[in-house]
Amino acid sequence: MQKADVVGATTGERRNGVAAESQTLVQLRGLSKSYREAGQEHEVLASIDWRFPEGQFSCLFGKSGSGKSTLLNLISGIDQPTRGQVLIRDKDADVDLTGLSDHERTLFRRRNIGIVFQFFNLIPTLTVLENVSLPIELAGGDRKGHRRAADLLARVGLGDRLGSYPDKLSGGEQQRVAIARALVHDPALVLADEPTGNLDEGTGGTVLDLLLELSRTAGKTLIMATHDPDIAQYADQVLYLEQGKLVSHRA
């Protein structure tokens, strides 16, 4: 897919008002995160209030250490905030992740959230197909899950590598496997933490196009943390983390 295709799709959605009228999928209420270091409290995120509409691509910028990964970990339920709430729409109700136990958050994440990491996080002892099928197996899926995994791998250009192991793949191929794994269980929300940060520019562009195409086609809500300013042109909303606050433009 060419970059112009992605930009055109984004612009069309804005023009038709789809993005503006979408209901909220993720809502942050007074979200704060602090760490204690050397006897002092270090606040990374400070009372963030924000809404992420369903079906939109939100691009998150910030300096290294600004809290981008921390924010994604809180939204996914991997980490818990010091204060505040993370509400995610599930069917007709908002689920407060901060009110769930560790086990309940894990189960919710398996059903509703897909994650693409910078360093792939593939399991080296599993084949490509087994890595992508794993989220469905953990959720108690059947053989249809393997067929869906194989179909997704074909869509990302790896239909001939189902039996290969991660160490036999290039970095770009591993990230394509990670994208298929993040989408295989049909999550409403996809979180991407610097998904092109470990790739060269050409490979990163290909991976980005693929992630955006698959997310757009399936109507997913995508929140991506990145350092790459070129990605902003594809986003429905561009956000910055500055001094623990989330803003939609630079002050």
C-alpha positions in Angstrom: 0.0 0.0 0.0 1.3 3.5 -0.9 1.4 6.2 1.8 -1.0 8.3 -0.2 -3.6 5.7 0.1 -3.5 5.9 3.9 -3.6 9.6 3.9 -6.5 9.7 1.5 -8.5 7.3 3.7 -7.8 9.3 6.8 -8.8 12.6 5.1 -12.0 11.1 3.7 -13.1 9.8 7.1 -12.6 13.3 8.6 -14.4 15.0 5.7 -17.4 12.6 6.1 -17.5 13.2 9.8 -17.0 9.6 10.7 -14.2 10.2 13.1 -15.9 13.2 14.8 -19.1 11.3 15.5 -17.5 8.1 16.7 -18.3 7.1 20.3 -15.6 6.9 22.9 -13.7 3.6 23.1 -11.1 4.6 25.7 -11.6 7.2 28.4 -8.9 8.4 30.8 -10.0 10.1 34.0 -7.5 11.9 36.2 -4.9 9.3 35.2 -1.6 9.7 37.2 1.5 7.6 37.6 4.3 8.1 40.0 7.4 6.2 40.9 9.5 6.4 44.0 13.2 6.8 43.2 16.1 7.6 45.6 13.6 8.5 48.3 11.7 10.9 46.1 8.4 10.7 44.3 8.8 11.1 40.5 5.5 11.9 38.7 5.5 10.6 35.1 1.8 11.2 34.3 -0.2 14.0 36.0 -4.0 13.9 36.1 -4.7 13.1 32.4 -8.2 13.4 31.1 -8.7 12.3 27.5 -11.1 10.4 25.2 -10.0 8.1 22.3 -12.9 7.8 19.8 -13.8 4.4 18.3 -12.1 3.7 14.9 -9.6 6.5 15.1 -5.8 6.5 14.8 -4.2 8.5 17.5 -0.5 9.3 17.3 1.3 10.0 20.5 4.6 11.9 20.6 7.0 12.8 23.4 10.6 12.9 24.3 12.3 9.7 25.6 11.2 9.3 29.2 8.1 11.5 28.8 5.8 8.6 29.7 4.5 7.3 26.3 5.2 3.6 27.1 3.9 4.1 30.6 0.6 5.5 29.2 0.2 2.6 26.8 0.9 0.1 29.7 -1.8 1.8 31.8 -4.3 1.7 28.9 -3.6 -2.0 28.3 -3.9 -2.8 32.0 -0.4 -4.2 32.1 0.4 -1.5 34.8 -1.8 0.2 37.3 -2.0 4.0 37.8 -1.2 5.7 41.1 -4.5 7.5 40.8 -7.3 7.8 38.2 -9.2 5.5 35.9 -8.9 3.8 32.5 -12.4 3.0 31.0 -12.7 0.9 27.9 -16.0 0.3 26.1 -16.9 -3.4 25.9 -20.2 -4.0 24.1 -22.7 -1.6 25.7 -20.8 -0.9 29.0 -17.6 0.9 30.1 -15.2 -1.4 31.9 -13.0 0.3 34.5 -9.6 -1.6 34.1 -8.3 0.0 37.3 -11.0 -1.7 39.3 -10.2 -5.2 38.0 -7.8 -7.7 39.6 -4.6 -8.7 37.8 -6.3 -11.9 36.5 -9.4 -10.0 35.3 -7.3 -7.4 33.5 -5.3 -10.2 31.7 -8.5 -11.8 30.5 -9.9 -8.5 29.4 -6.7 -7.7 27.5 -6.8 -11.1 25.7 -10.3 -10.4 24.5 -10.2 -6.7 23.7 -6.6 -5.4 23.1 -3.9 -6.2 20.6 -0.3 -4.9 21.3 2.6 -4.3 18.9 5.9 -3.8 20.7 9.1 -2.2 19.4 11.2 -5.3 19.9 8.6 -7.8 18.5 8.4 -10.0 21.7 7.9 -13.2 19.6 8.4 -16.5 21.4 11.5 -18.1 19.9 10.5 -21.7 20.5 7.2 -21.3 18.6 6.8 -21.2 14.8 5.4 -18.1 13.0 2.0 -19.7 12.9 2.1 -20.8 16.5 3.1 -17.3 17.6 0.2 -15.7 15.8 -2.3 -18.4 16.9 -1.3 -18.1 20.6 -3.7 -15.2 21.6 -6.7 -17.3 20.2 -5.5 -20.5 22.0 -5.1 -18.6 25.3 -8.7 -17.4 24.9 -9.9 -21.0 24.4 -10.3 -20.8 20.6 -10.4 -23.7 18.2 -8.9 -24.6 14.8 -10.7 -21.7 13.2 -8.2 -19.6 15.0 -5.3 -21.3 13.2 -7.1 -20.6 9.9 -7.5 -17.0 10.8 -3.8 -16.8 11.8 -2.8 -18.3 8.5 -5.0 -15.9 6.6 -3.5 -12.9 8.4 0.0 -14.1 7.8 -0.8 -14.4 4.1 -2.1 -10.8 4.1 1.1 -9.6 5.6 3.1 -11.5 3.0 4.3 -14.4 5.1 2.0 -17.1 4.0 5.0 -19.2 3.0 6.8 -18.9 6.4 4.2 -20.5 8.7 6.6 -23.2 9.9 9.6 -20.9 10.3 11.0 -19.8 13.6 11.5 -16.1 14.6 15.3 -16.3 14.4 15.1 -17.1 10.7 13.2 -13.9 9.9 14.4 -10.4 9.3 13.4 -7.6 11.7 10.7 -6.4 9.3 9.3 -9.9 8.9 9.2 -10.4 12.7 7.3 -7.1 13.1 4.8 -8.2 10.5 4.3 -11.4 12.5 3.8 -9.2 15.6 1.1 -7.2 13.8 -0.7 -10.3 12.7 -0.6 -11.6 16.3 -2.0 -8.3 17.6 -5.0 -8.5 15.3 -5.7 -12.2 15.1 -8.2 -12.2 18.0 -10.1 -9.3 16.4 -9.5 -6.7 19.3 -11.4 -3.4 19.3 -8.2 -1.6 20.5 -4.7 -1.9 19.1 -1.7 -0.3 20.9 1.6 0.1 19.2 4.7 1.2 21.1 7.3 2.5 18.7 6.5 -0.3 16.1 9.0 1.0 13.6 11.7 2.2 16.1 13.8 -1.0 15.7 13.7 -1.0 11.8 15.4 0.9 9.0 13.5 3.6 7.3 12.4 1.6 4.3 11.3 -1.4 6.3 9.7 0.8 8.9 7.6 2.5 6.2 6.4 -0.8 4.9 5.5 -2.1 8.3 3.7 1.2 9.1 1.6 1.1 5.9 0.7 -2.5 6.7 -0.4 -1.8 10.3 -2.5 1.2 9.2 -4.1 -0.6 6.3 -5.1 -3.6 8.4 -6.3 -1.4 11.3 -8.3 0.9 9.0 -9.8 -2.0 7.0 -11.0 -3.7 10.2 -12.2 -0.5 11.9 -9.8 -0.8 14.8 -9.0 2.0 17.3 -5.2 2.4 17.0 -3.1 4.3 19.5 0.6 4.5 18.5 3.6 6.0 20.5 6.3 7.1 18.1 9.3 9.5 17.6 8.7 9.7 13.9 7.1 13.0 12.9 6.2 11.8 9.4 3.6 9.5 11.0 1.5 12.5 12.2 0.1 13.0 8.7 -1.8 9.7 8.9 -3.4 10.3 12.3 -6.9 11.4 13.2 -5.5 13.1 16.3 -1.9 14.0 17.1 -1.1 14.1 20.8 2.0 15.2 22.8 3.1 14.1 26.3 4.8 17.1 27.9 5.6 17.4 31.6 3.2 14.6 32.4 0.3 16.2 30.6 -1.4 15.1 27.3 -2.1 17.9 24.9 -3.3 18.0 21.3 -0.8 20.7 20.2 2.4 22.1 21.4 2.2 25.0 23.8 
